[in-house]
Amino acid sequence: MKKRALITGITGMDGSHMADLLLSKGYEVYGIARSPTSQNIEHLPAEIEVFSLDIKDPMAVRGVVEDTSPNEIYNFASQSSVAHGWEDPIETNNTNATGVVNLLETIRSVDLKIRFFQASSCEMFGDRDTHEAQDESTPFWPRNPYALSKLYGHWITKNYRDTYGMFCCCGILYSHESERRSQNFVSRKITSEVAKIHLGLSDGFSLGNINTGRDWGYAPDYMIAIWKMLQQDIESFHSKKHGDFIVATGEVKMIKDFLREAFAVIGISNWKKYVAHDSDLVRPQDTPALCGNASKAKRVLGWVPTTSFQEMVHRMVTNDIELLRSIDA
């Protein structure tokens, strides 16, 4: 009998890649999204049902879980922009905190055997006084509304796991990208603008602070780690308490490194003349470079990232060039 999975935020980058992975493993996949239309899921089989609802609505969430009877729920529904968190902290908190409670309460009341994944964020670590990589025992110190909301989702998941014996895993995800990343993120802004320059559609663009760093990985790689979390043996999961995992590459790259690699794809080495500084694009409180120690994921799950930073950027730029060419055709 096929396993059934429910993916919230299926139209986003992570949700759509998780759908691809689960389909390749023979799952019956269902999705939840505020809007069921997106380029990210146009390639999925037509028989996949995507429910249009907001996870802040507890009755709607319960109805979908009862209708689909999933074995696993992957929660990627999130207000995921740090910058937007400052612009609308109330909506950010309602989605990233209340939405998680609705999912957990539904599992508790409908079927305690459902396995649950919560997408947590490295932003929860905030400012660090040390240059050592963060692991699952590193204390949190959130420094923006987005990070605070994700920390609530993280801790309430842990509390439901401990209180009700639920199979819940939190993946503390470091920055990860793919060709499906939204253009309001700096990574995709860079690759799309570089593609425009290559095709003669632009002569430059502006960014904020390019000296901030990220531990950048490739989203499809990270979905494998997440899937592996929910495949753990149930007795081992509860006895060894393997519920939380860092998912990261362990290497920090600066935004200027991303720029260098992106321009290299189109044969430009002197990228600085195409990139202007705009102080209005600097975040009110920018988190310093964070680096994750994913040794637990390697030890327990047998997971390591396989796509290099250079290859990831190359794929994103190449994809944006092809997208622009298809629009002009």
C-alpha positions as CSV (number, residue, x, y, z in Angstrom):
1,M,0.0,0.0,0.0
2,K,1.3,3.4,-0.9
3,K,2.4,5.8,1.8
4,R,0.4,9.1,1.8
5,A,2.0,12.4,2.4
6,L,0.5,15.9,2.9
7,I,2.8,18.8,2.1
8,T,1.9,22.3,3.3
9,G,3.4,25.1,1.2
10,I,3.6,22.8,-1.8
11,T,3.8,25.6,-4.3
12,G,6.9,27.0,-2.7
13,M,10.5,26.0,-3.5
14,D,10.8,23.4,-0.7
15,G,7.3,22.0,-1.0
16,S,7.6,21.4,-4.7
17,H,10.9,19.7,-4.4
18,M,9.6,17.5,-1.6
19,A,6.7,16.6,-3.9
20,D,9.1,15.5,-6.6
21,L,11.1,13.4,-4.1
22,L,8.1,11.7,-2.6
23,L,6.6,10.9,-6.0
24,S,9.9,9.3,-7.1
25,K,9.5,7.1,-4.0
26,G,6.0,6.0,-4.8
27,Y,4.0,8.1,-2.4
28,E,0.5,9.3,-2.9
29,V,1.0,13.1,-2.5
30,Y,-1.4,15.8,-1.4
31,G,-0.7,19.5,-1.0
32,I,-1.9,22.6,0.8
33,A,-1.3,26.1,-0.5
34,R,-3.0,29.5,-0.2
35,S,-3.1,29.6,-4.0
36,P,-3.0,26.2,-5.8
37,T,-1.4,27.7,-8.9
38,S,2.4,28.1,-9.3
39,Q,5.1,27.5,-11.9
40,N,6.8,25.3,-9.3
41,I,4.1,22.6,-9.5
42,E,3.0,22.9,-13.1
43,H,5.1,19.8,-13.9
44,L,3.4,17.6,-11.2
45,P,0.9,14.9,-12.3
46,A,-2.7,16.3,-12.7
47,E,-4.1,13.7,-10.2
48,I,-2.2,15.4,-7.3
49,E,-4.8,17.2,-5.3
50,V,-3.8,20.6,-3.9
51,F,-6.2,22.1,-1.3
52,S,-6.5,25.9,-1.3
53,L,-6.5,27.0,2.3
54,D,-4.6,28.9,5.0
55,I,-3.0,26.8,7.8
56,K,-4.1,29.6,10.2
57,D,-7.6,28.1,9.8
58,P,-7.8,25.1,12.2
59,M,-11.0,23.7,11.0
60,A,-9.8,23.7,7.3
61,V,-6.6,22.0,8.3
62,R,-8.4,19.3,10.3
63,G,-10.8,18.7,7.3
64,V,-7.9,18.1,4.9
65,V,-6.1,15.8,7.3
66,E,-9.3,13.8,7.8
67,D,-10.0,13.6,4.1
68,T,-6.4,12.5,3.1
69,S,-5.4,10.4,6.0
70,P,-1.7,11.0,5.6
71,N,1.1,8.9,7.1
72,E,3.4,11.9,7.0
73,I,2.9,15.7,7.1
74,Y,5.7,18.0,5.9
75,N,5.2,21.6,7.0
76,F,6.8,24.2,4.6
77,A,4.0,26.7,4.9
78,S,5.7,29.9,6.2
79,Q,6.2,33.5,5.8
80,S,9.8,32.9,4.9
81,S,11.3,36.3,4.2
82,V,13.3,37.9,7.0
83,A,12.8,41.4,5.4
84,H,9.0,40.9,5.2
85,G,9.1,39.8,8.9
86,W,10.0,43.4,9.8
87,E,7.3,44.8,7.5
88,D,4.5,42.6,8.8
89,P,5.5,40.9,12.1
90,I,1.9,40.1,13.0
91,E,1.2,38.1,9.8
92,T,4.6,36.5,10.1
93,N,3.9,35.3,13.7
94,N,0.4,34.1,12.9
95,T,1.6,32.0,10.0
96,N,4.8,30.7,11.4
97,A,3.6,30.1,14.9
98,T,-0.2,29.6,15.0
99,G,-0.1,27.6,11.8
100,V,2.2,25.0,13.4
101,V,0.0,24.7,16.4
102,N,-3.0,24.0,14.2
103,L,-1.2,21.2,12.4
104,L,0.0,19.7,15.7
105,E,-3.4,19.9,17.3
106,T,-4.9,18.2,14.3
107,I,-2.5,15.3,14.5
108,R,-3.1,15.0,18.2
109,S,-6.8,14.8,17.9
110,V,-7.1,12.9,14.5
111,D,-4.3,10.4,14.5
112,L,-1.2,10.3,16.8
113,K,0.6,8.0,14.4
114,I,1.0,10.6,11.7
115,R,4.7,11.6,11.4
116,F,5.3,15.4,11.3
117,F,8.2,17.5,10.0
118,Q,8.6,21.2,11.0
119,A,10.9,23.4,8.9
120,S,12.9,25.4,11.5
121,S,15.5,28.0,10.6
122,C,19.1,28.8,11.4
123,E,17.9,32.4,11.9
124,M,16.8,31.2,15.3
125,F,20.5,31.2,16.4
126,G,20.8,34.9,15.7
127,D,24.0,36.6,16.9
128,R,26.8,34.3,17.9
129,D,29.8,35.3,20.1
130,T,31.8,32.5,18.7
131,H,32.9,31.5,15.2
132,E,32.2,27.8,15.9
133,A,29.6,26.1,13.8
134,Q,26.2,25.7,15.4
135,D,24.9,22.2,16.3
136,E,21.6,20.9,17.8
137,S,22.8,22.0,21.3
138,T,23.7,25.6,20.5
139,P,21.5,28.1,22.4
140,F,19.1,30.2,20.4
141,W,19.2,34.0,20.2
142,P,16.7,35.2,17.6
143,R,17.2,38.7,16.3
144,N,14.3,39.4,14.0
145,P,10.5,38.8,13.9
146,Y,10.9,36.0,11.4
147,A,13.4,34.1,13.7
148,L,11.2,34.6,16.7
149,S,8.2,33.2,15.0
150,K,10.2,30.2,13.7
151,L,11.5,29.6,17.2
152,Y,8.0,29.3,18.6
153,G,7.1,26.8,15.8
154,H,10.3,24.8,16.7
155,W,9.7,24.7,20.4
156,I,5.9,23.9,20.2
157,T,6.8,21.0,18.0
158,K,9.3,19.7,20.5
159,N,6.7,20.2,23.3
160,Y,4.1,18.2,21.5
161,R,6.6,15.4,20.8
162,D,7.6,15.2,24.4
163,T,4.1,15.6,25.9
164,Y,2.1,13.3,23.6
165,G,4.8,11.0,22.3
166,M,4.3,12.2,18.7
167,F,6.8,11.4,15.9
168,C,7.8,15.0,15.2
169,C,11.1,16.1,13.7
170,C,12.5,19.6,13.4
171,G,15.0,20.3,10.6
172,I,17.0,23.4,11.4
173,L,17.6,24.4,7.8
174,Y,20.4,26.7,6.8
175,S,20.1,28.9,3.6
176,H,19.3,26.8,0.6
177,E,18.4,27.7,-2.9
178,S,17.3,26.3,-6.2
179,E,16.0,27.3,-9.6
180,R,12.5,27.6,-8.0
181,R,13.5,30.2,-5.4
182,S,11.2,33.3,-5.3
183,Q,12.7,36.4,-6.8
184,N,12.2,38.4,-3.6
185,F,15.2,36.5,-2.2
186,V,18.7,37.9,-2.8
187,S,20.0,34.7,-4.4
188,R,17.3,34.6,-7.1
189,K,17.5,38.4,-7.6
190,I,21.2,38.0,-8.4
191,T,20.7,35.1,-10.8
192,S,17.8,36.6,-12.6
193,E,19.6,40.0,-13.0
194,V,22.7,38.3,-14.3
195,A,20.6,36.5,-16.8
196,K,19.1,39.8,-18.0
197,I,22.6,41.3,-18.3
198,H,23.7,38.3,-20.4
199,L,20.7,38.7,-22.7
200,G,21.2,42.5,-23.1
201,L,18.1,43.3,-21.1
202,S,19.8,45.1,-18.3
203,D,23.1,47.0,-17.6
204,G,23.2,46.5,-13.8
205,F,21.3,46.3,-10.5
206,S,21.5,47.3,-6.8
207,L,22.0,45.3,-3.6
208,G,22.3,46.0,0.1
209,N,25.1,44.6,2.2
210,I,27.1,42.1,0.0
211,N,29.5,41.3,2.8
212,T,27.1,39.1,4.8
213,G,27.6,35.4,4.7
214,R,25.4,32.3,4.4
215,D,25.9,28.6,4.7
216,W,24.3,27.9,1.3
217,G,23.0,24.5,0.2
218,Y,20.9,23.1,-2.7
219,A,17.2,22.6,-1.8
220,P,16.7,19.2,-3.4
221,D,19.7,17.9,-1.3
222,Y,18.0,19.2,1.8
223,M,14.7,17.5,1.0
224,I,16.5,14.1,1.1
225,A,17.7,14.9,4.7
226,I,14.1,15.9,5.7
227,W,12.6,12.7,4.2
228,K,15.2,10.6,6.0
229,M,14.2,12.2,9.3
230,L,10.6,10.8,9.1
231,Q,11.9,7.3,8.0
232,Q,13.7,6.6,11.3
233,D,12.8,3.4,13.2
234,I,10.1,4.4,15.7
235,E,11.7,2.7,18.7
236,S,15.1,4.2,18.0
237,F,13.5,7.6,17.4
238,H,11.9,7.7,20.8
239,S,14.7,6.0,22.8
240,K,17.6,8.0,21.3
241,K,15.6,11.2,20.9
242,H,16.7,11.9,17.4
243,G,14.1,14.6,16.7
244,D,16.1,17.7,15.8
245,F,18.7,17.9,13.0
246,I,20.9,20.7,11.6
247,V,20.8,20.6,7.8
248,A,23.7,22.6,6.4
249,T,26.9,22.3,4.3
250,G,29.3,23.6,7.0
251,E,30.7,26.2,4.6
252,V,30.0,29.9,4.6
253,K,29.9,31.9,1.4
254,M,29.5,35.7,1.2
255,I,26.9,37.4,-1.1
256,K,29.8,38.7,-3.0
257,D,30.9,35.1,-3.6
258,F,27.5,34.4,-5.0
259,L,27.9,37.4,-7.3
260,R,31.3,36.2,-8.4
261,E,30.0,32.7,-9.3
262,A,26.9,34.0,-11.0
263,F,28.8,36.4,-13.2
264,A,31.3,33.7,-14.0
265,V,28.6,31.7,-15.6
266,I,28.2,34.4,-18.3
267,G,31.9,35.0,-18.6
268,I,32.2,38.2,-16.6
269,S,35.0,38.5,-14.0
270,N,34.7,42.3,-13.3
271,W,31.2,42.0,-11.8
272,K,31.6,45.0,-9.5
273,K,30.8,47.5,-12.3
274,Y,27.4,46.0,-12.7
275,V,26.4,46.0,-9.0
276,A,25.5,49.2,-7.1
277,H,25.0,49.6,-3.4
278,D,21.6,50.7,-2.1
279,S,21.4,51.5,1.6
280,D,17.6,51.2,1.5
281,L,18.1,47.4,0.9
282,V,20.1,46.9,4.1
283,R,18.1,45.0,6.7
284,P,17.4,46.7,10.1
285,Q,19.1,43.9,11.9
286,D,21.2,41.6,9.8
287,T,22.2,38.2,11.2
288,P,25.9,37.6,11.1
289,A,27.2,34.7,9.1
290,L,26.0,31.4,10.5
291,C,27.6,28.0,9.8
292,G,25.9,24.7,10.6
293,N,27.4,21.5,11.9
294,A,25.4,18.7,10.3
295,S,27.4,15.8,11.8
296,K,24.4,14.4,13.5
297,A,22.5,14.2,10.2
298,K,25.4,12.4,8.7
299,R,25.8,10.0,11.7
300,V,22.1,9.2,12.3
301,L,20.6,9.6,8.8
302,G,23.5,8.9,6.6
303,W,23.0,12.3,4.9
304,V,25.6,14.6,3.3
305,P,25.0,17.3,0.7
306,T,26.1,16.4,-2.8
307,T,25.7,19.6,-4.8
308,S,28.4,22.2,-4.6
309,F,27.9,25.9,-4.2
310,Q,29.3,26.6,-7.6
311,E,27.1,24.0,-9.3
312,M,24.0,25.4,-7.5
313,V,24.7,28.9,-8.7
314,H,25.4,27.7,-12.2
315,R,22.1,25.8,-12.4
316,M,20.2,28.9,-11.1
317,V,21.7,31.3,-13.6
318,T,21.4,28.9,-16.5
319,N,17.7,28.3,-15.6
320,D,17.0,32.0,-15.5
321,I,18.6,32.5,-18.9
322,E,16.4,29.8,-20.4
323,L,13.3,31.2,-18.7
324,L,13.9,34.7,-20.2
325,R,14.6,33.2,-23.6
326,S,11.3,31.3,-23.5
327,I,9.4,34.5,-22.7
328,D,11.0,36.3,-25.7
329,A,10.4,33.3,-28.0
